[in-house]
């Protein structure tokens, strides 16, 4: 699973309950579910911190966010949840700033927030065994990112045990939302005006393995496209490349309503490191997938997660990862400097010196900046449709960011832009009057 944001910014100004979300898009979705539960329960004067545990830095940021929340809201109740709280509830409960700690299972239940005794309860920790949870329910939310796009959780948890990853212990085993419930939520979001729907999960391509007849993600995508004909654009969040089934590949390659952008969980471009990570694909598997998709759908853009400085990584192994960025044609890099997570096998392996880890991460980010510039250059001087976001920003279907100069069309709708130039990180566009849809 790929972290998409870790800003700790309040996601609500509507009531005296603020929700501070760190980590991935799934956390963002679940924060909206909690918002609904908190409002329905009449919770007042509280801050909910939805934490991430993907790296040691993410946990540090969670603690920093909690302390800042206490300084800014000295009388508020501080409720901590999310993966970091699920994995290590005791250490968060021991923080003097914290009022309550609730688990990833508990945060999704309305009854957790209901009742006047929620904050008066003497039990500071409500965290149950996440591995004992066997099902996941659909939760209807009005969407995220304003009206630009909405995120639909179709799956949570993970059955794999990559040696660097602590997330299965925060999320539990893989559980899927039944297809009918997913389609119902997609239809509701379309009816409330959302142009783009993003399917999200911890291990998205494992969707369906626990459902009757074990359907594949490609079956779900086909069902959504068939039963929601008014859906304009469907996007997939981070997926495991080795689990792309043939119906899903065909949909990605040929269905125009699926955005031509895919974020892939690669982690490394060296075969030995991939084996030590217990990843299930090889370097060549990654290259072949990207080449096949681009051959079938020219212009397809790829993002990827890559870890720099995994234990035992040599200069040659790192060079293989660096070279794989060009070999796969990756446009958007999400780089993680490796940090050991207690309780994972990789933490016991011979570690790479921290200065080397940081230097390798910097080189990967530089390569990522070069690749992004090449992607943006493809659009300069052209006219293209982009989905307008808040703050004079927009996104092309291939996920290229656009800064809107001049008057911006209505957020949440697609509009045509002249893409006149670029900066290091985004395109610069002028809207074409009268051609917003």
PEHUJO-V447578 format. One record per pair of residues at least 12 apart in sequence whose C-alpha atoms are under 8 Angstrom apart, sorted by the first residue. I is the first residue (numbers start at 1). J is the second residue. Records with the same first field share a line. If there is no record, write none. Layout:
I: J  J
This chain:
1: 24  201  202  203  238  239  265
2: 24  238  265  305
3: 23  24  25  54
4: 23  24  25
5: 22  23  24  25
6: 21  22  23  24  58
7: 21  22
8: 20  21  22  65
9: 21
15: 44
16: 44  45  46
17: 38  43  44  45  46  47  48
18: 46  47  48
19: 31  35  47  48  49  50
20: 47  48  49  50
21: 49  50  51
22: 49  50  51  52  58  62
23: 51  52  53  54  58
24: 52
25: 151  200
26: 153  200  201  202
27: 50  82
28: 144
29: 141  143  144  151  152  153
30: 108
31: 50
32: 141  143  144
33: 108  139  140  141
34: 107  108  110
37: 109  110  113  114
38: 110  113  114
40: 114
41: 110  113  114  115
43: 113
45: 75  76  77
46: 76  77  78  79
47: 69  76  77  78  79
48: 78  79  80  81
49: 62  65  66  78  79  80  81  82
50: 80  81  82  83
51: 80  81  82  83  84  85
52: 82  83  84
53: 83  84  166  167  170
54: 165  166  167
55: 338  339  340  341
56: 339  340  341
57: 339
59: 84
62: 84
63: 92
66: 78  97  98
67: 97
70: 97
77: 98  99  100  119
78: 97  98  99  100
79: 98  99  100  101  102
80: 92  98  99  100  101  102
81: 101  102  103  104  107
82: 102  103  104  170
83: 103  104  167  170  171
84: 170
85: 101  102  103
86: 102  103  104  127  130  169  170
87: 169  170
89: 101  102  103  125  127
90: 125
93: 124  125
99: 119  124
100: 119  124  125  126
101: 124  125  126  127
102: 125  126  127
103: 126  127  128
104: 127  130  170  171
105: 127  128  130  133
106: 126  127  128
130: 169  170  171  172
131: 169  171  172  173
132: 172
133: 172  173
134: 173  175
135: 175  176  177
136: 155  156  175  176  177
137: 177
138: 153  154  177  181  182  185
140: 185
142: 189  192
143: 189  194
145: 389  390
146: 389  390  411  412
147: 193  194  195  389  411  412
148: 194  195  196  387  388  389  390  411  412  413
149: 194  195  196  197  198  412
150: 189  194  196  197  198
151: 197  198  199  200
152: 182  185  186  197  198  199  200
153: 177  182  199  200  201
154: 176  177  178  182  199  200  201  204  207
155: 174  175  176  177  200  201  202  203  204  206  207
156: 171  172  173  174  175  176  201  202  203  204
157: 171  172  173  174  175  201  202  203
158: 171  172  173  174  175  202  203  206
159: 172  173  174
161: 278
162: 277  278  279
163: 276  277  278  344  345  346
164: 277  340  341  344  345  346  347
165: 341  344
166: 341  343  344
174: 203  206  207  210
175: 207  208  210
176: 207  208  209  210  211
177: 207  208
178: 208  211
179: 220  223
183: 223  224  227  228
186: 224  228
187: 228
190: 230  231
194: 412
195: 231  232  233  412  413  414
196: 231  232  233  234  235
197: 231  233  234  235
198: 234  235  236  237
199: 234  235  236  237
200: 236  237  238
201: 237
203: 238  239  240
204: 217  237  238  239  240
205: 217  239  240  243  244
206: 243
216: 245
217: 244  245  248
218: 244  245  246  247  248  249  251
219: 247  248
221: 248  251
222: 251
231: 257
232: 257
233: 257  258  259
234: 257  258  259
235: 258  259  261
236: 262  263
237: 262  263
238: 262  263  264  265
239: 262  263  264  265
240: 264  265  266
241: 264  265  266  281  286  289
242: 280  281  285
249: 293
252: 293
253: 293  296  297
254: 296  297
259: 397  398
260: 297  299  300  301  397  398
261: 300  301  302  303  397  398  399
262: 300  301  302  303
263: 302  303  304  305
264: 302  303  304  305
265: 304  305  306
266: 286  304  305  306
267: 304  305  306  307
268: 283  306  307  308  321
269: 282  283  317  318  320  321  322  323  324
270: 282  283  317  318  320  321
271: 283
272: 317
273: 310  312  313  317
277: 346
283: 324
286: 328
287: 324  327  328
288: 328
290: 302  328  329
291: 328
299: 398
300: 398
301: 330  331  398  399
302: 329  330  331  332
303: 330  331  332  333  334
304: 330  332  333  334
305: 333  334  335  336
306: 333  334  335  336
307: 335  336  337  338  361
308: 335  336  337  338  357  358  360  361  364
309: 337  338  352  356  357  358  360  361
310: 338  351  352  357
311: 346  347  349  350  351  352
312: 349  350  351  352
313: 352
318: 360
322: 364  367
325: 367
326: 371
329: 371
330: 371
331: 368  371  372  374  375
332: 368  371  372
333: 364  365  368
335: 361  364  365
336: 361
337: 357  358  360  361
338: 357
369: 424  425
372: 425
373: 424  425
375: 400
376: 400  422  426  427
377: 422
379: 419  427
380: 419  420  421  422  427
381: 418  419  420  421
382: 418  419  420
383: 416  417  418  419
384: 396  416  417  418  419
385: 397  414  415  416  417
386: 414  415  416  417
387: 411  412  413  414  415
388: 408  409  410  411  412  413  414  415
389: 411  412
390: 411  412
392: 404  405  408
400: 426  427
401: 425  426  427
402: 426  427  428  429
403: 426  427  428  429
404: 428  429  430  431
405: 428  429  430  431
406: 430  431
407: 431
408: 431
409: 431  436
413: 436  437
414: 436  437
415: 431  432  435  436  437
416: 431  432  435  436
417: 429  430  431  432
418: 430  431  432
